């Protein structure tokens, strides 16, 4: 992002408390780059929506300062921040047509009639709603209403757009197609987007970076690939994607690997991410797709497992096995003809690399 500001939006030691006692956002330091699509991801009550609402101006930080394009904005009211907003419930004016809904933020900004028409036509074309100008919101489907809400947030050319669970009310197929649409709109316009969701798949699909929130703090701030492949702690590993875990005690740390003894007395060789000495308790994290059945190559971890459940998923089969006392160990097996001979009760030889297996905090 050459020539663009790396701290276009900046949170500096921001706290938020609603009752004067408990902090729902704690010491938040976060820089958002100009033109970036950043997603705030986390479970309910993690602080992600409060963070977005402070940036919008609907909530005020208890401590710390928020900067937008170099200027402190804590004391600037929402309507003077020049920020576009998209909400889950669309928040369209029901008594106004699509055209009038889009014209509203332009009229507030005293833009002349000819330019209003030009901007609305351009924006409706971008969200594939040309010809819908005179429809009322009640005459539109949920997906069309959401497109109008997105168009209204973009029509006045804001430098920053905030989206709060905007696809939450849509059905699965529409939700997925809208994810790609929003991603393409962002790529076309280059506008900075801050997006809130609790849906990890949505976050991985759309974002340049993802800030994973838990307990009022950012647990990890990374690109989608890094977040999925290299989680820094047990919370992130468990929250992003499906994850197999073992708990155990570190027996030995040497040359970039940890030997961890499980409750069954078996030794797993893992990548020591969040352990630093022998005797520490650790939670081992391993993605299902990183496990090989009957591995032929040299591999550090090899164990026998028994198949307990087989569920067909179309492009892959989800196999639950008992492995090292873990009765919930999951494999994702691609549906190639060579993998079709799996049966309940079968014994499997499983293996995985120590680099795919991460020794995290307990």
VENQUICOR-V502329 format. One record per residue. N is the residue number from 0. SS is DSSP state (alpha for helix, beta for strand, coil for the rest). PHI is phi in whole degrees, 0 to 359 (none if undefined). OMEGA is omega in whole degrees, -180 to 180 (* if undefined). Layout:
n;ss;phi;omega
N;SS;PHI;OMEGA
N;SS;PHI;OMEGA
This chain:
n;ss;phi;omega
0;coil;none;-176
1;coil;296;-180
2;coil;80;180
3;coil;255;-175
4;coil;285;178
5;coil;280;178
6;coil;238;-180
7;coil;302;169
8;beta;242;-177
9;beta;223;170
10;beta;259;-177
11;beta;238;179
12;beta;50;-176
13;beta;272;171
14;beta;246;171
15;beta;218;174
16;beta;230;177
17;coil;268;-175
18;coil;246;-180
19;coil;81;-179
20;coil;241;-174
21;coil;266;179
22;beta;273;175
23;beta;266;169
24;beta;231;-170
25;beta;235;172
26;beta;54;-174
27;beta;285;170
28;beta;245;-176
29;beta;208;174
30;beta;252;178
31;beta;243;-175
32;coil;281;177
33;coil;296;180
34;coil;85;-177
35;coil;277;169
36;beta;252;-178
37;beta;252;178
38;beta;253;172
39;beta;264;-172
40;beta;240;177
41;beta;172;178
42;coil;288;176
43;coil;302;178
44;coil;81;-177
45;coil;275;179
46;coil;109;-175
47;alpha;293;-179
48;alpha;289;176
49;alpha;300;178
50;alpha;299;179
51;alpha;297;-178
52;alpha;293;175
53;alpha;292;178
54;alpha;292;178
55;alpha;289;-178
56;coil;102;179
57;coil;278;173
58;coil;230;180
59;coil;250;177
60;coil;300;175
61;coil;286;175
62;beta;221;176
63;beta;87;-174
64;beta;223;173
65;beta;248;179
66;beta;243;177
67;beta;230;-178
68;coil;54;175
69;coil;88;-176
70;beta;249;175
71;beta;293;-174
72;coil;235;-178
73;coil;308;-174
74;coil;258;179
75;coil;266;-178
76;coil;294;-175
77;alpha;308;-173
78;alpha;288;179
79;alpha;256;-178
80;coil;273;179
81;coil;68;-177
82;beta;249;175
83;beta;276;-179
84;beta;230;172
85;beta;233;-177
86;beta;251;179
87;coil;298;-176
88;coil;268;176
89;coil;71;178
90;coil;55;175
91;coil;281;175
92;coil;282;-172
93;coil;293;-177
94;coil;270;-180
95;coil;249;176
96;beta;291;176
97;alpha;304;-180
98;alpha;301;-177
99;alpha;292;175
100;alpha;299;-179
101;alpha;287;-179
102;alpha;287;-173
103;alpha;306;-179
104;alpha;294;179
105;alpha;281;178
106;alpha;295;178
107;alpha;302;-179
108;coil;270;175
109;coil;59;178
110;coil;275;-173
111;coil;287;-169
112;alpha;300;-178
113;alpha;296;-180
114;alpha;290;177
115;alpha;302;-179
116;alpha;298;-179
117;alpha;298;-179
118;alpha;294;-179
119;alpha;295;180
120;alpha;300;-180
121;alpha;296;-176
122;alpha;288;178
123;alpha;296;177
124;alpha;297;-179
125;alpha;296;-180
126;coil;258;175
127;coil;58;179
128;coil;233;175
129;coil;300;-178
130;coil;96;-179
131;coil;259;-172
132;coil;306;-172
133;coil;265;178
134;coil;287;173
135;beta;267;-179
136;alpha;309;-178
137;alpha;294;179
138;alpha;270;-177
139;coil;253;172
140;coil;286;179
141;alpha;302;-180
142;alpha;295;179
143;alpha;293;177
144;alpha;299;-180
145;alpha;293;176
146;alpha;296;178
147;alpha;297;180
148;alpha;298;177
149;alpha;295;180
150;alpha;300;-179
151;alpha;296;179
152;alpha;288;-175
153;alpha;259;-167
154;coil;296;-179
155;coil;265;177
156;coil;55;178
157;coil;290;176
158;coil;279;-175
159;beta;219;176
160;beta;237;178
161;beta;252;-179
162;beta;231;-177
163;beta;253;-180
164;coil;45;-170
165;coil;292;-177
166;coil;255;-172
167;coil;298;-175
168;coil;267;-176
169;coil;267;177
170;coil;286;-168
171;alpha;303;-176
172;alpha;294;180
173;alpha;294;179
174;alpha;301;-179
175;alpha;293;180
176;alpha;293;178
177;alpha;292;175
178;alpha;303;-179
179;alpha;293;179
180;alpha;299;180
181;alpha;297;179
182;alpha;298;-180
183;alpha;291;177
184;alpha;299;179
185;alpha;299;-179
186;alpha;296;-179
187;alpha;290;-174
188;alpha;274;-177
189;coil;71;180
190;coil;285;177
191;beta;283;-180
192;beta;237;169
193;beta;245;-167
194;beta;234;179
195;beta;250;174
196;beta;204;169
197;coil;253;-177
198;coil;266;-175
199;alpha;295;180
200;alpha;298;177
201;alpha;300;-179
202;alpha;298;-178
203;alpha;295;-177
204;alpha;290;-164
205;alpha;258;-162
206;coil;267;163
207;coil;283;175
208;beta;221;180
209;beta;230;172
210;beta;257;-180
211;beta;271;-179
212;beta;261;165
213;beta;206;176
214;coil;55;174
215;coil;79;-178
216;beta;231;173
217;beta;281;-180
218;beta;278;178
219;beta;202;177
220;beta;234;-173
221;beta;206;169
222;coil;291;-177
223;alpha;305;-177
224;alpha;296;-179
225;alpha;295;-179
226;alpha;298;-178
227;alpha;286;-173
228;alpha;278;-175
229;coil;227;176
230;coil;297;-174
231;coil;270;179
232;coil;210;-175
233;alpha;295;-179
234;alpha;297;-178
235;alpha;296;180
236;alpha;301;-178
237;alpha;282;-175
238;alpha;275;-177
239;coil;260;176
240;coil;73;179
241;coil;276;-167
242;coil;210;172
243;beta;268;179
244;beta;228;169
245;beta;230;171
246;beta;248;-179
247;beta;190;-178
248;beta;240;179
249;beta;291;179
250;beta;264;-175
251;beta;204;174
252;beta;237;-179
253;beta;202;174
254;coil;39;172
255;coil;75;175
256;beta;219;179
257;beta;239;172
258;beta;263;-176
259;beta;244;179
260;beta;268;-180
261;beta;276;-180
262;coil;296;179
263;coil;272;-179
264;coil;87;178
265;coil;279;180
266;beta;253;173
267;beta;252;177
268;beta;264;-171
269;beta;226;177
270;beta;276;-173
271;beta;282;-177
272;coil;274;-174
273;coil;230;173
274;coil;233;-175
275;coil;228;-179
276;coil;205;177
277;coil;297;-180
278;coil;96;179
279;coil;289;170
280;beta;281;-179
281;beta;216;171
282;beta;251;-179
283;beta;269;-177
284;beta;242;-178
285;beta;213;179
286;coil;288;-179
287;alpha;304;-176
288;alpha;284;179
289;alpha;270;-177
290;coil;267;179
291;beta;260;173
292;beta;267;-178
293;coil;47;-177
294;coil;297;180
295;coil;263;-178
296;coil;280;176
297;coil;294;-176
298;coil;215;-169
299;coil;288;-174
300;beta;250;179
301;beta;224;-179
302;beta;214;176
303;beta;263;180
304;beta;226;177
305;beta;240;-179
306;beta;288;-180
307;beta;250;-177
308;beta;201;178
309;beta;229;180
310;beta;234;-179
311;beta;278;-178
312;coil;240;-180
313;coil;89;-178
314;coil;279;176
315;beta;210;176
316;beta;247;179
317;beta;265;-176
318;beta;245;176
319;beta;259;-177
320;beta;231;169
321;beta;262;-177
322;beta;221;178
323;coil;52;178
324;coil;81;177
325;beta;265;-177
326;beta;276;-177
327;beta;244;-179
328;beta;285;-172
329;beta;249;170
330;beta;244;170
331;beta;246;-172
332;beta;253;178
333;beta;302;-176
334;coil;275;171
335;coil;268;-176
336;alpha;300;-178
337;alpha;291;-178
338;alpha;257;-172
339;coil;276;-174
340;coil;259;179
341;coil;270;-179
342;coil;226;176
343;coil;304;178
344;coil;87;178
345;coil;298;172
346;beta;266;-180
347;beta;238;168
348;beta;268;-179
349;beta;244;178
350;beta;209;176
351;beta;204;-179
352;coil;284;177
353;alpha;297;-179
354;alpha;288;179
355;alpha;272;-170
356;beta;240;-167
357;beta;249;176
358;beta;274;-174
359;beta;250;178
360;coil;296;-176
361;coil;280;*
